[in-house]
Amino acid sequence: MSDPPPHGAPRNRLGRESSPYLLLHAANPVDWYPWGEEAFDKARLEQKPIFLSVGYSTCYWCHVMERESFSNPEIARQINEAFVPVKLDREERPDLDEIYMTATQLLTRSGGWPNSLFLTHDLKPFYAGTYFPPDDRHGRPGFPRVLAAVREAWQARRESVLAQAEAVTTAMREQLAPPTAPRLPDPAVADATRGLLARRFDAQWGGFGHAPKFPSPSNLDFLLERARAGDTQAREMLVLTLDRMARGGIHDQLAGGFHRYSTDAEWLVPHFEKMLYDNACLARLYAEAAPLAPDLGFERVARSTLDFVLRELVGAEGGFLSAIDAETDGHEGAYYSWTREELAQVLGAEAFALHALVYGFDGGPNFEDDRYVLHLREPLAERARAMAIGVEELLLRLEPGRRALLEARTRRPRPLVDDKVLADWNGLMIEAMACAGRVLGEPRYLDAARRAAEFVLARLTSADSRTLLHAYRGGAARVTALLDDYAFLIAGLLALRRATGGARWLDQARRLQHELDSRLWDEADGGYFMAAGDARLLFQSKPAYDGAVASGNGVAALNLLGLALETGAASYRERAQRLLQAFGEAIDQLPLAHVTLVRAAARLGSHERAAAPSGRGDNALEQQARRVVAAHGWLEGEASAGWRRFVVELTIRDGWHVNANPAGEAFLVPLVVGGAGSGVRGVSYPAAEPLQASLAVEAIPTYRGQVRVEGEVAVGAGAPAASLTYQACDSTRCLPPVTLEIPLL
């Protein structure tokens, strides 16, 4: 994007920043400061409260308040005289955003952006709101009246204001860092979660709850796992929701991709910004769910979404860009919506009739100013049947009109693109591209995932400490990585490992996991902090709730379990268990707020049941697993610098197979050769054979017959040995995983 501001040359300190959101305010007459010591020192020196305004570049009401209030010279004069104004991009500092949004929710019982707070010199909030109009309207006080009232309270009733700030801070601490007794979640919590989701499910339109409706990908991931395990109700909820969203106006029917959320229960009229994280989560879900409903076009939705990302949200160096704005020229949705006359002019009479039936503009307008948001009134298969043709033929007939409308749309003023690159959101899209590339057999997506991963690993790394950084723009990276950066990027790297088998991705995932453990693990109580300790953070929170994306601690738990399966290292599973113990009480009390952690708890339980036989029947199955696979190992060549080549060879009985490495899915147990009292490095696994199992929705990578695994083992005083973990399956069942020690002779 061309750098904002649109209103003239920079007039305040924000002109030196890289954030597109901060740059949008650089020409304001408000004397803005970025978050930092310069602003805090000024507030203490001049004995003024801090006015903190938090937003992001694609926030519609943030733009409105910028135009109405922050560009108004008289309102700017009020702010500058009585306050030290600080602007914060919530996407650059999600740790601060969480803290101060909690304050606003406590003070007002609601929240949103722009988030407008007034702070003491020690950064404690005492008054807050969201959008304030420039004058009294719609039941909201005008911003000038708010500024005057806060100024008067600060000057005349300072002790009362400071007491209010202390009370708010105490309440924030209780919410963000509550004391809990460590214990694992109830084993029945996954079933309880499914039941709670079913009670909130909209059986007509899909999704959960009422308008406004959000995609809630964490809920859908939970349903996907249950559906794969044979849960019919979970499958029905998932498929209906994905179908209704794909047909709604929340889905861009012309260019692909999804808007932020729906303002109604029918997924019809969206809030129009397009966020990288939404499109990452949804593209992956549609790709993975496609085999569950092959007639509903989920694969087509996944492809069009990822193709939209590749066209419009990839930077020159391969990193994925953050978002596309909702508005142009101050009008939300103007770029994406149509008048009847515009549609008729572009399509012509014959095409207009067909497209009106398909895209829902044969009736009255469904959006403001007599405009239409395009949507599919019915599944394409139903429309095709009514026309006595196939779906592919219908798509061929629609394609010229779709292209004509898209070409006409591209001639309109385009919404701004927020072109900063964030490590966490890139991790989500790397995972989506890798997963879709594997599931759909599309090399372009794997290439995009690899290129983005290489970019993030190279450019979002501190030159001094070599630690991960959070945000990149204009050739520079900044802000030390937060929990979500590590969790989502590691998940993306593990997805690349499963898709390509590349050892580099597993090595980098393990390196970043070690860095995360070193920087953000809570040694006292378990779990990960969102950010490292900082004198300017009121609290170190440990985020566990799912929101627009899964919680960082939930994804971290899944990563640890995935790493345990990939490497055979019990330490990863042990840390995952301690993480879940840290949140067990909260998970049981509010499972719908912790759905990703619920998934991790269920996965931990399945791992423990597989690894620890509990009776004679389980022991018999384990013994059978040992009989269907014979393994032996040996050393080759001479030792070099303390290392020597080794081979482990498996012979698998006819009719049986073991899961390959990588296993293709996080919940499968891969073949793993590791060290048994000896260091092991450079382990290489053979190419897998795809197997379409009877209960699987897609082919599983497996090994059959004879399998040869090679690597290097550290040679010392003792006899070297390797550990071997595998899970043997036939066409109808899988036996418990077993781990053996293989002497290297």
TORSE-357405 format. One record per residue (C-alpha): residue in one letter; x, y, z. Coordinates in steps of 0.001 Angstrom, whole numbers, plus 500000, padded with zeros to 6 digits. Example, Ala and Ser with C-alpha at 12.3 -4.5 7.8 and 13.67 -1.06 7.14 Angstrom:
A512300495500507800 S513670498940507140 
This chain:
M500000500000500000 S501111503577499546 D501838504943502959 P499061506894504656 P498201509537505731 P495728510695503092 H495257514129504643 G498667515712504193 A502236515626505443 P503016514206508911 R502333516654511752 N503118514457514759 R505492511695515892 L503515508907514238 G505094509854510921 R508208508007512109 E506324504746512723 S505930501771510360 S502438500607511370 P499856501454508672 Y497322502187511409 L499585504668513177 L500546506276509878 L496864506914509144 H496961509343512093 A500292511008511322 A498687514107509799 N496162514620512614 P496380517882514565 V496367515656517662 D499898515572519125 W500072511783519066 Y502842509751520670 P503503506072520048 W503456503815523117 G506739504425524921 E508762506240527531 E508668509620525784 A504911509817526283 F505021508454529827 D507746510910530882 K505743513824529467 A502627512723531380 R504552512581534673 L506376515859534056 E503237517801533099 Q500939515933535518 K498500515034532745 P496552511806532306 I497234509678529234 F494588509311526547 L495181505875524972 S493501505124521646 V493781501522520424 G492720500319516983 Y493831498668513770 S494060499599510124 T490944497826508813 C488682498935511680 Y485736500857510198 W484799502826513337 C488475503636513906 H488441505377510526 V485215507178511414 M486603508526514683 E489818509563512924 R487814511629510421 E485261513041512854 S487348513747515954 F491088513338515499 S491102515464512325 N488983518155514005 P491243521070515107 E489023522070518047 I488784518536519439 A492529518115518870 R493119521300520900 Q491116519836523809 I493132516616523706 N496520518324523463 E495842520812526276 A494680518317528910 F496124514926527977 V499124513105526570 P497622511269523559 V499044507813522744 K498132505761519677 L498501501957519691 D498109499385516915 R496468496375518559 E497865494053515902 E501437495122516698 R500903494864520470 P498205492271521183 D499565491922524727 L498680495530525535 D495433495276523606 E494287492354525765 I495055494213528982 Y493290497431528041 M490328495752526353 T489784493897529626 A489665497263531388 T487096498628528955 Q484922495549529309 L485033495846533094 L484220499562533047 T481525499532530358 R480300495892530167 S481080495975526447 G484082496374524185 G485279497027520665 W487539499221518615 P488540501953518663 N489229501376522324 S489451504724524109 L490918504836527614 F492230507370530099 L495203506243532202 T497115507443535245 H500874508061535056 D501497504434536028 L499316503288533111 K496306502207535181 P492924502867533505 F490220504892535250 Y487744505682532433 A487062503982529099 G484766503686526108 T484961502722522462 Y483779504982519615 F482756508481520674 P480979510724518117 P482047514372517716 D478782515514519343 D476004513945521409 R474102511451519237 H472536507994519235 G472610507869523019 R476385508367523121 P478066511386524676 G480039513525522264 F483806513240522556 P484272516923523536 R481903516401526486 V483821513260527531 L487152515105527346 A485831517998529429 A484389515684532095 V487579513609532413 R489706516776532564 E487518518198535335 A487624514929537329 W491417514721537037 Q491927518283538202 A489248518488540905 R488905514920542217 R492343513385541689 E492235511090544745 S488894509637543648 V490251509068540141 L493351507281541469 A491198505106543735 Q489052504180540731 A492190503231538787 E493368500962541630 A489955499273541828 V489886498659538072 T493431497274538142 T492539494865540952 A489526493628538974 M491696493225535868 R494206491152537827 E491440488838539054 Q490244488311535485 L493578488076533662 A495595486180536263 P493178484232538494 P494642481713540980 T493780478078540164 A494566474655541584 P496452472534539030 R494535469499537756 L493766467873534430 P490367468559532841 D487556466071533416 P487835463238530843 A484180463845529928 V484739467500528998 A484928466798525237 D481493465153525237 A480155468012527357 T481573470523524884 R479849468799521963 G476563468944523894 L476941472647524676 L477723473440521038 A474653471470519947 R472449473547522257 R473782476798520795 F473715475560517194 D471547477366514633 A469942474408512839 Q468653476614510011 W471653478770509112 G474539477049510854 G476946478611513271 F476374479286516943 G474200481875518633 H472531484865517044 A473576487925515044 P476233489163514678 K477676485809513647 F481373484940513578 P482935481917511854 S484408480637515168 P486992478315513567 S487986476800516915 N484481475349517275 L484596474062513705 D488006472408514236 F486555470627517263 L483592469415515202 L485928468299512394 E487919466070514743 R484712464607516167 A483283464047512687 R486415462185511606 A486005459940514637 G482472459006513519 D480356461577515425 T477354462027513106 Q475910465056514909 A479266466840514838 R479523466154511110 E476036467554510484 M476762470756512437 L480086471245510677 V478829470613507153 L475737472799507532 T477795475697508901 L480445475486506188 D477775475243503477 R475779478234504736 M478899480382505117 A480150479458501637 R476798480480500148 G476468483700502136 G477643487234501498 I480389486692504074 H482048484708501280 D483214486847498356 Q481399485086495517 L483432486784492800 A487057486790493977 G487058484230496775 G488001484783500385 F485939485564503464 H484979488817505147 R485331489275508917 Y481841488387510199 S478142488565509382 T475900491307510724 D472890488951510504 A472123485327511373 E472036484247507704 W475687485047506835 L474276487498504271 V475608491014504929 P479151491019506296 H481454493450507981 F483593493725504867 E487248493718505914 K489206490639504859 M491650489386507473 L494519486992506802 Y493745484927509899 D490094484319508962 N491021483199505482 A493790480938506783 C491571479144509279 L488614478805506911 A490599477710503857 R492188474926505884 L488820473857507290 Y487174473720503861 A490076471702502462 E490033469216505328 A486233468936505410 A485839468490501637 P485777464650501788 L482928464799504340 A480571466478501830 P481930465958498317 D478805467374496612 L478872470774498347 G481940472246496660 F484105472698499754 E487264471972497758 R486290474732495331 V485833477157498250 A489228476229499712 R490946476747496372 S489259480080495611 T490131481357499085 L493794480419498828 D493976481710495247 F492585485042496482 V495359485138499101 L498020484355496501 R496728487176494250 E496141489886496822 L497873489137500133 V501414488030499280 G504311490465499597 A507210490715497183 E509416488522499401 G506799485834500028 G505378486879503396 F501610487049503759 L500082490530504260 S497661491232507073 A494340492535505785 I492209494453503286 D490097497357504497 A486289497338504626 E485701500809503195 T486532503034500264 D485968506785500366 G484339506436503772 H481693503922502643 E481856500402504013 G481191497690501430 A481176500083498483 Y483822498040496680 Y481957494739497074 S478261495667496646 W476189496513493565 T473130498420492426 R470703496658490115 E471661499063487342 E475363498310487708 L474717494578487485 A472519494938484404 Q475036497166482657 V477915494727483198 L476051491480482492 G473578492251479739 A469985490990479690 E470530487239479118 A473348486794481619 F471563489061484110 A468616486666484359 L470781483623485141 H473099485421487558 A470163487054489359 L468721483611490125 V472062482225491273 Y473482485233493153 G470274486453494754 F469575489808493109 D466271488851491485 G464409490390494436 G464791493593496441 P468158494969497638 N469649493389500759 F472121496161501668 E472063499881502351 D471582502492499595 D469580500015497458 R472624497815496909 Y473083494055496711 V475579491753498402 L475991488739496143 H475231485345497662 L474087481892496580 R470387481496497260 E470658477719497048 P473388475128496576 L474748475132493042 A473807471469492735 E470118472331493279 R470171475131490708 A471930472811488250 R469294470116488769 A466524472645488162 M468209473498484864 A468752469791484016 I472525470264483789 G475520469327485908 V477289471605488368 E480359471907486148 E478196473010483223 L476479475598485431 L479861476941486535 L480949477205482908 R477845479253482093 L478398481524485095 E482105482072484511 P481950484805481804 G479592486872483952 R481674486321487088 R484779487484485248 A482969490517483844 L481711491546487284 L485132491020488820 E486795493084486099 A484268495883486605 R484866495744490358 T488627496071489964 R488078499425488199 R486560500852491377 P488670502609494030 R490265499762495958 P490275499389499734 L493638499866501427 V495782496818502116 D497536496564505476 D500856495251504225 K502611494488507482 V503696490876507941 L502880489283511308 A504587486088512432 D501475484621514064 W499087485217511154 N501743483991508720 G501981480811510769 L498239480292510323 M498442480780506557 I501554478602506253 E499572475857507993 A496601476409505666 M498701476367502493 A500648473294503606 C497532471418504659 A495600472289501494 G498616471508499336 R498779468043500887 V495047467310500950 L494237468761497521 G497472467715495824 E498270471300494826 P502016472111494569 R501380475887494298 Y500115475984497853 L503069473983499188 D505442476342497374 A503723479369498923 A503926477809502388 R507631477059501983 R508417480559500688 A506535482271503516 A508176480050506117 E511630480850504792 F510769484566504799 V509550484582508403 L512485482510509653 A514967484802507884 R513461488274508229 L511471488156511470 T514461487204513572 S516505489531515771 A519991490097514352 D521391490335517890 S519610487671519927 R518350485488517033 T514951485337518729 L511707485492516780 L510080488883516184 H506393489698515745 A505923492315513001 Y507683493283509765 R507159496223507432 G509323498455505291 G512371496214505503 A512489496102509304 A511126493730511949 R510109494814515432 V508417493718518681 T509775490607520369 A507662487545519608 L504589486774521678 L502976483437522499 D500781483366519385 D503784484005517149 Y505494480890518439 A502390478709518678 F500980479449515215 L504348479417513442 I505309476088515021 A501924474689513928 G502637475901510398 L506085474316510378 L504683471009511631 A502070471132508864 L504879471663506341 R506718468708507863 R503633466494507453 A503039467725503910 T506603467474502582 G508528465225504949 G511245467889505115 A513472467500508163 R514213471260508148 W510670472108509190 L510735469739512144 D514150471056513197 Q512912474657513084 A509727473752514955 R511806472159517722 R514142475168517854 L511233477591518210 Q509556475362520795 H512739475493522869 E512812479283522504 L509162479513523563 D509811477296526579 S512801479419527582 R511091482803527206 L507417482398528097 W506869479223530144 D505498479785533656 E507810477661535777 A505711478154538908 D502224477243537675 G502586475914534129 G501260477305530861 Y502673480068528688 F502543483811529261 M501445485927526329 A504531488136526641 A507765488247528588 G507942490322531747 D507997494094531159 A507843496946533642 R505238498627531393 L502883495631531396 L500358495760534224 F500068491963534087 Q501547488896532462 S498457487114531224 K498279483473530102 P495647483492527335 A493513480368527247 Y490254481607525702 D489581481034522024 G488538484112520057 A488748484980516391 V491607482462516369 A492485479609518698 S494159480417522007 G497943480448522048 N498072478010524955 G495629475669523212 V497674475590520012 A500884475225522042 A499434472152523756 L498545470595520398 N502035471401519102 L503674469712522079 L501643466569521518 G502498466678517817 L506191467034518601 A505973464106521026 L504613461927518225 E507103463215515644 T510167462762517830 G509250460145520414 A510467462534523152 A508335462108526282 S509325465573527533 Y506981467211525046 R503999465178526235 E504906465862529859 R504953469614529240 A501611469390527416 Q500176467606530452 R501446470293532807 L500038473002530542 L496603471357530615 Q496811470990534389 A497333474760534642 F493981475388532936 G492031472271533947 E489704474050536347 A488899476805533851 I488338474289531041 D485810472352533105 Q483993475510534202 L483791477144530739 P484527474540528058 L483095476652525198 A485655479355525966 H488491476803525840 V487579474550522909 T491145474259521593 L492362473202525034 V489489470701525138 R490827469226521872 A494311469031523369 A493002467333526524 A491170464728524447 R494290464125522365 L496443463787525491 G493978461237526838 S494120459179523663 H497938459242523731 E498005458072527343 R495518455264526706 A497616454110523769 A500900454285525670 A499786452776528999 P497873449467528780 S495368449128531610 G494444445432531574 R494993441992530136 G493118442858526932 D495354445860526246 N498474443800526971 A497300441161524517 L496832443820521831 E500282445212522528 Q501778441761522227 Q499988441345518892 A501448444687517732 R504925443393518593 R504312440187516615 V503195441836513343 V506386443937513089 A509904442509513356 A512769444993513757 H516538444825514070 G519370447341513767 W523061447528513015 L525983449932512650 E527707450738509366 G531079452261508503 E533541453800510917 A532908456385513596 S533567460005512627 A533857462764515267 G531929460611517724 W529111459618515339 R528461456450513353 R525916455486510705 F523151453076511738 V520239451270510088 V516978450082511630 E515026447677509406 L511395446671509911 T509586443718508368 I505813444209508493 R503507441201508192 D501305440969505081 G497946442679505529 W499366445174508031 H500952448626507779 V502436451260510058 N501873455008509782 A504634456754507856 N506815459620509071 P505365462189508662 A501994460597509388 G499931463141507439 E497662464078510356 A498518465282513844 F496356462623515504 L498102459667513804 V501100458003515476 P504037458058513041 L506966455671512835 V509732457304514912 V513326456181515383 G515133458050518141 G517856457600520701 A517706455078523557 G520350456390525908 S522405457544522918 G522180460715520879 V520706460324517394 R520786462751514477 G520076462919510738 V517331460270510791 S515865459731507301 Y512648457883506518 P511630456304503197 A508884457619500936 A505382456633502047 E502786454556500225 P499303456150500242 L496570453853501566 Q492840454575501383 A491621453055504634 S487937452228504992 L487255454728507789 A489515457525506531 V488320460518504505 E491606460737502607 A494573458544501796 I496919457815504717 P500723457716504216 T501911454274505319 Y504765451792505213 R504275448130504273 G506590445176503770 Q510225446014504452 V511146449476505735 R514682450850506138 V515422453879508375 E518916455352508519 G520675457889510726 E523683458577512920 V524154457573516549 A526585458982519102 V529144456334520044 G530593456270523548 A531386453838526334 G528057451985526300 A526492449796523625 P524521452053521243 A520788451515520827 A517840453171519106 S514233453562520221 L511488452555517795 T507859453713518071 Y505168452561515650 Q501462451820515413 A500411448753513428 C497057448767511609 D495165446499509260 S492210447427507024 T489740447686509924 R491600448604513126 C494774449951514690 L496614448271517542 P498073450307520433 P501363452088519655 V504444450371521026 T507959451593521764 L510902449191521585 E514618449472522256 I516636448212519275 P520299447295519959 L522627448534517219 L525070445668516714 
